[in-house]
Amino acid sequence: MIETDGGARFVIDAGPDFRCQMLRTGIRHLDAILLTHEHKDHIGGLDDVRAFNFVDYPPLVHKVDIYAAPHTIGVVRKDFDYAFAQDKYRGVPEIELHEIDVTRPFRVGGLEVVPVSGHHSDRFAVTGYRIGRLAYLTDFNGIDDRQLDKLRSVDVLVINALRYEKHISHFTVDEAVEISRRVHARRTYLTHMSHQIGLYADKKDTLPAGVEFAWDGLRIEIE
């Protein structure tokens, strides 16, 4: 979740535990959701945006803006077709879809968002995002030099690191650390980790300076 001094608030991805995450943080207002790709662990919670539609209903119904690459938008339309039916039943999630051009920046809540394209595997594309001094990459397994240029000198890089051993569709810890080194990120937080990483207490001191394992509830301030 990203919040700005100007009051804009949006999240990246909405997995199956989206509802629990929002309840835990006490969030009552949400401007937008950016989707990285169409897999269920990243879009499965979209039905629960209906709570944000009706948080002060009546009299207003607030649609939630969803931004994603064309293929991901197509899957959302298919999987949540009842939300886009011509004759919708009352109480469906009110969603406004925005198909992004992954080669061009766009704006959300007054902020410029720069899409960063990569490979989840040979079969799947994935979109990361740079928002000011923050970059967020999840489910990446490959990224080319042109896309890396978009990440140069970020203050904070959040990047997936599934485990230590090579994986078909995610960066390893060493691969994520190497990406951090190449783009000269000031601080890097590893996320999307599996149990194969081990215990935080045992592994937190094994990473190079400026790189940390992320944890649930972590809050980061960027000047």
ZADO-147218 format. One record per atom (N, C-alpha, C, CB): residue in three letters; x, y, z. Coordinates in steps of 0.1 Angstrom, whole numbers, padded with zeros to 4 digits, always signed. Glycine has a CB too. Example, Ala and Ser with C-alpha at 12.3 -4.5 7.8 and 13.67 -1.06 7.14 Angstrom:
# residues 2
ala+0132-0057+0078ala+0123-0045+0078ala+0132-0033+0078ala+0113-0045+0090ser+0128-0022+0071ser+0137-0011+0071ser+0129+0000+0079ser+0141-0006+0057
***
This chain:
# residues 223
met+0008-0012+0000met+0000+0000+0000met+0009+0012+0000met-0010+0000+0012ile+0005+0022-0008ile+0013+0034-0009ile+0004+0046-0006ile+0018+0036-0024glu+0009+0055+0003glu+0001+0067+0007glu+0010+0079+0004glu-0003+0066+0022thr+0004+0090-0001thr+0012+0102-0003thr+0008+0113+0007thr+0009+0107-0018asp+0017+0123+0007asp+0014+0134+0016asp+0001+0141+0012asp+0025+0144+0016gly-0003+0140-0001gly-0015+0146-0006gly-0027+0139-0003gly-0013+0149-0020gly-0026+0127+0003gly-0038+0120+0007gly-0042+0109-0002gly-0049+0129+0009ala-0035+0107-0013ala-0038+0096-0022ala-0033+0082-0016ala-0031+0098-0036arg-0041+0072-0019arg-0038+0059-0013arg-0041+0048-0023arg-0045+0056+0001phe-0032+0040-0027phe-0035+0029-0036phe-0026+0017-0032phe-0033+0032-0050val-0030+0005-0037val-0023-0007-0034val-0018-0014-0047val-0032-0017-0025ile-0008-0022-0046ile-0004-0030-0057ile-0008-0044-0054ile+0012-0029-0059asp-0017-0050-0063asp-0022-0063-0063asp-0032-0065-0051asp-0011-0073-0061ala-0042-0074-0053ala-0052-0077-0044ala-0054-0092-0043ala-0065-0070-0047gly-0046-0099-0035gly-0046-0113-0034gly-0058-0118-0026gly-0033-0118-0028pro-0059-0131-0024pro-0071-0137-0017pro-0072-0131-0002pro-0069-0152-0016asp-0062-0127+0004asp-0063-0121+0018asp-0064-0106+0018asp-0050-0125+0026phe-0068-0100+0006phe-0069-0086+0005phe-0079-0080+0016phe-0075-0082-0009arg-0090-0087+0018arg-0100-0082+0028arg-0093-0081+0042arg-0112-0091+0028cys-0087-0092+0046cys-0080-0093+0059cys-0069-0082+0061cys-0075-0107+0062gln-0062-0080+0050gln-0051-0070+0050gln-0057-0056+0053gln-0043-0070+0037met-0068-0053+0046met-0074-0039+0047met-0081-0038+0061met-0085-0037+0036leu-0087-0048+0066leu-0093-0048+0080leu-0082-0046+0090leu-0101-0060+0083arg-0071-0053+0088arg-0060-0052+0098arg-0054-0038+0099arg-0049-0062+0094thr-0053-0031+0087thr-0048-0018+0087thr-0058-0007+0089thr-0041-0015+0074gly-0071-0010+0090gly-0081+0000+0093gly-0084+0009+0081gly-0077+0007+0104ile-0081+0005+0069ile-0083+0014+0057ile-0097+0015+0054ile-0075+0009+0045arg-0102+0027+0052arg-0116+0030+0048arg-0117+0037+0034arg-0123+0038+0058his-0106+0041+0029his-0106+0048+0016his-0095+0043+0007his-0105+0064+0018leu-0098+0040-0005leu-0088+0035-0015leu-0091+0041-0028leu-0089+0020-0015asp-0080+0047-0034asp-0082+0054-0047asp-0080+0044-0059asp-0072+0065-0048ala-0071+0035-0058ala-0068+0026-0070ala-0061+0014-0065ala-0060+0034-0080ile-0061+0004-0075ile-0053-0008-0073ile-0045-0010-0086ile-0062-0021-0070leu-0032-0012-0085leu-0023-0015-0096leu-0021-0030-0096leu-0010-0007-0096leu-0023-0037-0108leu-0021-0051-0108leu-0008-0054-0116leu-0033-0058-0115thr-0001-0064-0111thr+0012-0068-0117thr+0010-0078-0128thr+0022-0072-0107his+0000-0087-0125his-0003-0098-0135his-0016-0105-0130his+0009-0108-0136glu-0020-0115-0138glu-0033-0120-0136glu-0035-0133-0127glu-0039-0123-0149his-0024-0137-0121his-0025-0149-0113his-0033-0147-0101his-0011-0154-0109lys-0040-0158-0097lys-0050-0156-0086lys-0045-0151-0073lys-0057-0170-0084asp-0032-0154-0070asp-0027-0149-0057asp-0024-0134-0058asp-0014-0157-0054his-0027-0128-0070his-0026-0114-0071his-0039-0106-0075his-0015-0111-0082ile-0049-0113-0079ile-0062-0107-0082ile-0073-0113-0075ile-0064-0108-0097gly-0071-0124-0067gly-0082-0131-0061gly-0091-0123-0052gly-0077-0143-0055gly-0086-0112-0046gly-0094-0104-0037gly-0101-0093-0042gly-0085-0099-0026leu-0102-0091-0056leu-0108-0080-0062leu-0123-0079-0059leu-0106-0080-0076asp-0130-0090-0056asp-0144-0089-0053asp-0146-0081-0040asp-0150-0103-0051asp-0136-0081-0031asp-0138-0074-0018asp-0136-0059-0019asp-0128-0079-0009val-0134-0053-0031val-0133-0039-0032val-0147-0033-0030val-0128-0034-0046arg-0158-0041-0030arg-0171-0036-0028arg-0173-0029-0015arg-0181-0047-0029ala-0165-0032-0005ala-0165-0025+0008ala-0161-0011+0006ala-0156-0032+0018phe-0152-0008-0003phe-0148+0006-0005phe-0158+0013-0014phe-0134+0006-0012asn-0166+0006-0021asn-0177+0013-0029asn-0187+0019-0020asn-0183+0003-0039phe-0190+0012-0009phe-0202+0016-0001phe-0198+0021+0013phe-0211+0005+0000val-0186+0025+0015val-0181+0028+0029val-0189+0040+0034val-0166+0031+0029asp-0193+0049+0026asp-0202+0060+0031asp-0215+0061+0023asp-0194+0074+0030tyr-0220+0049+0019tyr-0232+0048+0012tyr-0244+0049+0021tyr-0233+0036+0003pro-0256+0055+0018pro-0257+0065+0008pro-0251+0078+0011pro-0272+0066+0004pro-0250+0087+0002pro-0256+0087-0012pro-0246+0083-0023pro-0261+0101-0015leu-0233+0082-0020leu-0223+0081-0030leu-0219+0066-0032leu-0211+0089-0028val-0217+0062-0044val-0210+0049-0047val-0197+0052-0053val-0219+0040-0056his-0186+0048-0047his-0173+0051-0052his-0167+0039-0059his-0163+0055-0040lys-0165+0041-0072lys-0158+0030-0080lys-0144+0030-0076lys-0160+0033-0095val-0138+0018-0077val-0123+0017-0075val-0117+0015-0088val-0120+0005-0065asp-0107+0023-0091asp-0099+0023-0103asp-0089+0012-0103asp-0093+0036-0106ile-0089+0003-0113ile-0079-0008-0115ile-0071-0005-0127ile-0087-0021-0116tyr-0058-0005-0125tyr-0048-0003-0136tyr-0040-0015-0139tyr-0039+0009-0133ala-0039-0019-0151ala-0032-0032-0155ala-0029-0032-0170ala-0040-0044-0150ala-0020-0041-0173ala-0016-0044-0187ala-0028-0051-0194ala-0004-0052-0188pro-0029-0050-0208pro-0041-0055-0215pro-0045-0069-0212pro-0038-0054-0229his-0035-0079-0211his-0039-0092-0209his-0045-0094-0195his-0027-0102-0211thr-0039-0087-0185thr-0044-0088-0171thr-0058-0083-0171thr-0035-0081-0162ile-0061-0072-0177ile-0074-0066-0178ile-0084-0076-0183ile-0074-0053-0186gly-0080-0083-0194gly-0089-0093-0200gly-0092-0104-0190gly-0082-0099-0212val-0083-0109-0182val-0086-0119-0173val-0095-0114-0162val-0073-0124-0167val-0093-0102-0157val-0102-0096-0147val-0116-0095-0152val-0097-0082-0143arg-0118-0091-0165arg-0131-0091-0171arg-0138-0104-0171arg-0130-0085-0185lys-0130-0115-0174lys-0135-0128-0175lys-0138-0134-0161lys-0125-0137-0182asp-0129-0133-0152asp-0131-0139-0139asp-0141-0132-0130asp-0117-0139-0132phe-0143-0119-0133phe-0153-0111-0125phe-0163-0105-0134phe-0146-0100-0117asp-0168-0114-0144asp-0177-0109-0154asp-0190-0103-0148asp-0180-0120-0163tyr-0194-0108-0137tyr-0206-0102-0131tyr-0205-0088-0127tyr-0210-0110-0118ala-0193-0083-0125ala-0191-0069-0121ala-0192-0059-0133ala-0177-0067-0115phe-0192-0065-0145phe-0192-0057-0158phe-0204-0060-0166phe-0180-0059-0166ala-0214-0068-0161ala-0226-0071-0168ala-0234-0059-0171ala-0234-0082-0161gln-0242-0059-0182gln-0250-0048-0185gln-0261-0046-0175gln-0256-0049-0199asp-0267-0057-0170asp-0277-0057-0160asp-0272-0063-0147asp-0290-0064-0165lys-0264-0055-0140lys-0257-0060-0128lys-0267-0061-0116lys-0246-0050-0124tyr-0265-0071-0108tyr-0273-0072-0096tyr-0267-0063-0085tyr-0274-0086-0091arg-0275-0059-0076arg-0271-0049-0066arg-0260-0055-0057arg-0283-0044-0058gly-0250-0047-0054gly-0239-0051-0045gly-0227-0057-0052gly-0245-0061-0036val-0227-0058-0065val-0214-0063-0072val-0203-0052-0069val-0217-0065-0087pro-0191-0056-0070pro-0180-0046-0069pro-0181-0036-0080pro-0167-0053-0068glu-0180-0024-0077glu-0180-0013-0087glu-0165-0010-0091glu-0187+0000-0082ile-0161-0015-0102ile-0147-0014-0107ile-0146-0006-0120ile-0141-0028-0108glu-0137+0003-0121glu-0134+0010-0133glu-0120+0005-0138glu-0134+0026-0131leu-0120-0002-0149leu-0108-0007-0155leu-0100+0003-0164leu-0111-0020-0163his-0087+0003-0162his-0079+0012-0170his-0067+0004-0176his-0073+0024-0161glu-0068+0002-0189glu-0057-0006-0196glu-0045+0003-0198glu-0063-0012-0209ile-0034-0001-0193ile-0022+0008-0194ile-0014+0003-0206ile-0014+0007-0181asp-0006+0013-0211asp+0004+0010-0221asp+0017+0008-0213asp+0006+0021-0232val+0023-0004-0213val+0034-0007-0204val+0047+0000-0209val+0036-0022-0204thr+0046+0007-0220thr+0058+0014-0225thr+0057+0029-0221thr+0059+0013-0240arg+0046+0033-0215arg+0045+0047-0212arg+0040+0049-0197arg+0034+0053-0221pro+0045+0060-0191pro+0041+0063-0177pro+0026+0067-0178pro+0049+0075-0171phe+0019+0066-0166phe+0006+0071-0164phe+0005+0077-0150phe-0005+0059-0166arg-0006+0083-0147arg-0008+0090-0134arg-0019+0084-0126arg-0010+0105-0137val-0016+0083-0113val-0026+0079-0103val-0025+0088-0091val-0024+0063-0099gly-0036+0094-0087gly-0036+0102-0075gly-0026+0113-0076gly-0034+0094-0063gly-0023+0119-0088gly-0014+0129-0089gly+0001+0125-0090gly-0015+0139-0078leu+0003+0112-0089leu+0017+0106-0090leu+0019+0100-0104leu+0019+0096-0079glu+0031+0102-0109glu+0035+0095-0121glu+0039+0081-0118glu+0047+0103-0129val+0034+0071-0125val+0037+0057-0123val+0044+0052-0136val+0024+0049-0120val+0055+0046-0135val+0063+0041-0146val+0062+0026-0146val+0078+0046-0146pro+0056+0020-0156pro+0055+0005-0157pro+0069+0000-0160pro+0046+0001-0168val+0072-0012-0154val+0085-0019-0156val+0082-0033-0160val+0094-0018-0143ser+0085-0036-0173ser+0081-0049-0178ser+0092-0060-0175ser+0078-0048-0193gly+0087-0072-0173gly+0096-0083-0171gly+0090-0096-0174gly+0101-0083-0156his+0097-0107-0171his+0092-0121-0173his+0090-0128-0160his+0102-0129-0182his+0078-0134-0159his+0075-0142-0147his+0081-0156-0150his+0059-0143-0145ser+0080-0160-0163ser+0086-0172-0168ser+0086-0170-0183ser+0078-0185-0164asp+0089-0181-0191asp+0089-0180-0205asp+0075-0178-0210asp+0095-0193-0211arg+0065-0182-0202arg+0051-0181-0207arg+0044-0169-0202arg+0044-0193-0202phe+0048-0162-0192phe+0041-0151-0186phe+0049-0138-0185phe+0036-0155-0172ala+0042-0127-0188ala+0048-0114-0186ala+0043-0109-0172ala+0044-0104-0197val+0050-0099-0167val+0046-0093-0154val+0050-0079-0155val+0053-0101-0142thr+0043-0070-0148thr+0045-0056-0147thr+0049-0051-0133thr+0033-0048-0153gly+0061-0045-0132gly+0064-0039-0120gly+0061-0024-0121gly+0079-0041-0116tyr+0064-0016-0110tyr+0060-0002-0111tyr+0071+0006-0104tyr+0047+0001-0105arg+0075+0018-0110arg+0083+0027-0103arg+0074+0040-0100arg+0096+0031-0111ile+0073+0043-0088ile+0065+0055-0083ile+0075+0064-0076ile+0053+0050-0074gly+0079+0075-0082gly+0089+0084-0076gly+0102+0077-0073gly+0083+0090-0064arg+0105+0077-0060arg+0117+0071-0055arg+0116+0056-0051arg+0123+0079-0044leu+0104+0051-0053leu+0101+0037-0049leu+0099+0028-0062leu+0088+0036-0041ala+0104+0016-0062ala+0101+0006-0072ala+0097-0007-0066ala+0114+0004-0082tyr+0087-0013-0073tyr+0081-0025-0067tyr+0080-0036-0078tyr+0067-0023-0061leu+0088-0047-0076leu+0088-0058-0086leu+0084-0071-0078leu+0102-0059-0093thr+0074-0078-0083thr+0071-0090-0077thr+0069-0101-0088thr+0058-0089-0068asp+0072-0113-0085asp+0070-0124-0095asp+0079-0123-0107asp+0056-0126-0098phe+0090-0116-0106phe+0099-0115-0117phe+0109-0126-0117phe+0107-0101-0116asn+0112-0131-0129asn+0123-0141-0131asn+0133-0136-0141asn+0117-0154-0136gly+0130-0125-0148gly+0139-0120-0158gly+0135-0105-0161gly+0139-0128-0170ile+0145-0097-0164ile+0143-0083-0168ile+0155-0079-0177ile+0141-0074-0155asp+0152-0071-0188asp+0162-0067-0197asp+0168-0054-0192asp+0157-0067-0211asp+0179-0050-0199asp+0187-0038-0195asp+0179-0025-0197asp+0200-0037-0202arg+0170-0025-0207arg+0162-0013-0209arg+0153-0010-0198arg+0155-0014-0222gln+0147-0021-0192gln+0138-0020-0181gln+0145-0017-0168gln+0129-0033-0180leu+0157-0022-0167leu+0165-0019-0155leu+0169-0005-0154leu+0178-0028-0155asp+0170+0002-0166asp+0173+0016-0166asp+0163+0024-0159asp+0175+0021-0181lys+0150+0019-0159lys+0139+0026-0153lys+0141+0026-0137lys+0126+0020-0157leu+0149+0018-0132leu+0151+0016-0118leu+0163+0022-0112leu+0151+0001-0115arg+0171+0029-0120arg+0184+0034-0116arg+0182+0044-0104arg+0190+0041-0127ser+0190+0041-0094ser+0191+0050-0082ser+0178+0053-0075ser+0196+0064-0087val+0170+0042-0074val+0158+0044-0065val+0162+0044-0051val+0148+0032-0068asp+0154+0051-0043asp+0157+0051-0028asp+0153+0037-0022asp+0149+0062-0021val+0141+0032-0027val+0137+0019-0021val+0132+0010-0033val+0124+0022-0011leu+0138-0002-0033leu+0135-0012-0042leu+0128-0024-0034leu+0147-0017-0050val+0116-0027-0038val+0110-0039-0032val+0110-0050-0043val+0095-0036-0027ile+0115-0062-0041ile+0117-0071-0051ile+0116-0085-0046ile+0131-0070-0058asn+0110-0094-0055asn+0107-0108-0050asn+0120-0116-0049asn+0097-0115-0060ala+0121-0125-0039ala+0132-0134-0038ala+0127-0147-0031ala+0144-0127-0029leu+0122-0156-0040leu+0115-0167-0035leu+0123-0177-0026leu+0110-0175-0047arg+0135-0179-0029arg+0143-0189-0022arg+0158-0187-0026arg+0138-0204-0024tyr+0167-0196-0021tyr+0181-0195-0025tyr+0184-0203-0038tyr+0190-0200-0014glu+0176-0214-0040glu+0179-0223-0051glu+0172-0217-0064glu+0174-0237-0049lys+0177-0220-0076lys+0172-0215-0088lys+0157-0219-0089lys+0180-0220-0100his+0149-0210-0095his+0135-0213-0097his+0130-0209-0111his+0126-0206-0086ile+0120-0216-0116ile+0116-0214-0130ile+0109-0201-0132ile+0107-0225-0134ser+0103-0195-0121ser+0094-0183-0123ser+0096-0172-0113ser+0080-0187-0123his+0106-0172-0105his+0109-0162-0095his+0124-0160-0093his+0102-0165-0081phe+0128-0147-0090phe+0142-0145-0086phe+0146-0153-0074phe+0144-0130-0084thr+0158-0157-0073thr+0164-0162-0061thr+0169-0150-0052thr+0175-0172-0064val+0173-0153-0040val+0178-0142-0032val+0190-0136-0039val+0182-0148-0018asp+0200-0144-0044asp+0212-0138-0050asp+0208-0130-0063asp+0221-0149-0054glu+0198-0134-0070glu+0194-0127-0082glu+0188-0114-0079glu+0185-0135-0091ala+0180-0114-0068ala+0174-0101-0064ala+0184-0091-0059ala+0163-0104-0053val+0194-0096-0051val+0205-0088-0046val+0213-0082-0058val+0214-0096-0036glu+0215-0090-0068glu+0223-0086-0079glu+0215-0074-0087glu+0226-0097-0089ile+0202-0076-0088ile+0194-0065-0094ile+0196-0052-0086ile+0179-0069-0095ser+0195-0053-0073ser+0196-0042-0064ser+0210-0035-0066ser+0195-0046-0049arg+0220-0043-0068arg+0234-0038-0070arg+0235-0031-0083arg+0244-0049-0069arg+0229-0036-0093arg+0230-0031-0107arg+0223-0017-0108arg+0225-0041-0117val+0212-0016-0101val+0204-0003-0102val+0208+0007-0092val+0189-0006-0102his+0218+0003-0083his+0222+0012-0072his+0211+0017-0063his+0229+0024-0078ala+0203+0007-0059ala+0192+0010-0050ala+0198+0014-0036ala+0182-0001-0049arg+0192+0024-0030arg+0197+0028-0017arg+0193+0018-0006arg+0192+0042-0013arg+0181+0014-0007arg+0176+0004+0003arg+0168-0007-0005arg+0167+0010+0014thr+0169-0019-0002thr+0162-0030-0009thr+0155-0039+0001thr+0172-0038-0018tyr+0143-0042-0001tyr+0135-0051+0007tyr+0131-0063-0001tyr+0123-0044+0013leu+0134-0075+0003leu+0131-0087-0004leu+0117-0092+0001leu+0141-0099-0001thr+0109-0096-0009thr+0095-0100-0006thr+0091-0112-0014thr+0085-0089-0009his+0079-0117-0013his+0074-0129-0019his+0083-0141-0016his+0073-0127-0035met+0087-0143-0004met+0096-0153+0000met+0088-0166+0005met+0105-0148+0012ser+0094-0177+0002ser+0088-0190+0007ser+0094-0194+0020ser+0090-0201-0004his+0089-0205+0025his+0094-0211+0038his+0108-0216+0036his+0085-0222+0043gln+0113-0218+0023gln+0126-0223+0021gln+0137-0213+0024gln+0127-0227+0006ile+0133-0200+0026ile+0143-0190+0030ile+0148-0193+0044ile+0137-0176+0030gly+0139-0199+0053gly+0143-0202+0067gly+0137-0191+0076gly+0158-0202+0068leu+0142-0191+0088leu+0137-0181+0098leu+0144-0168+0097leu+0140-0187+0112tyr+0136-0157+0099tyr+0141-0144+0098tyr+0153-0142+0107tyr+0130-0134+0101ala+0152-0146+0119ala+0162-0144+0129ala+0176-0150+0125ala+0158-0149+0143asp+0175-0162+0118asp+0187-0169+0114asp+0193-0163+0102asp+0183-0183+0112lys+0185-0156+0093lys+0190-0152+0080lys+0192-0137+0078lys+0181-0157+0070lys+0187-0129+0087lys+0187-0115+0085lys+0200-0108+0084lys+0179-0108+0096asp+0210-0115+0090asp+0224-0109+0090asp+0232-0115+0079asp+0231-0112+0103thr+0226-0123+0070thr+0234-0129+0059thr+0233-0120+0046thr+0228-0142+0056leu+0225-0109+0046leu+0224-0101+0034leu+0234-0090+0034leu+0210-0096+0034pro+0238-0084+0023pro+0247-0073+0022pro+0240-0060+0028pro+0251-0071+0008ala+0249-0051+0031ala+0244-0038+0036ala+0234-0032+0027ala+0256-0028+0038gly+0223-0026+0032gly+0212-0020+0024gly+0202-0029+0019gly+0219-0013+0013val+0203-0042+0022val+0193-0052+0017val+0187-0059+0030val+0199-0062+0007glu+0174-0060+0030glu+0167-0066+0042glu+0156-0075+0037glu+0162-0056+0051phe+0153-0085+0045phe+0141-0093+0043phe+0129-0084+0048phe+0141-0107+0050ala+0118-0083+0040ala+0107-0076+0045ala+0098-0084+0054ala+0098-0071+0032trp+0089-0078+0061trp+0080-0085+0070trp+0066-0079+0070trp+0086-0086+0085asp+0056-0087+0074asp+0043-0082+0075asp+0042-0069+0084asp+0033-0093+0079gly+0035-0059+0079gly+0033-0047+0087gly+0045-0037+0085gly+0031-0051+0101leu+0055-0040+0077leu+0066-0031+0075leu+0061-0018+0069leu+0077-0037+0066arg+0066-0006+0075arg+0062+0007+0070arg+0075+0014+0067arg+0054+0015+0081ile+0076+0021+0055ile+0088+0027+0050ile+0084+0042+0047ile+0094+0020+0038glu+0092+0051+0051glu+0090+0065+0047glu+0100+0069+0037glu+0090+0074+0060ile+0096+0076+0027ile+0105+0081+0016ile+0104+0096+0016ile+0102+0074+0002glu+0115+0103+0017glu+0115+0118+0017glu+0110+0122+0003glu+0129+0123+0020
***
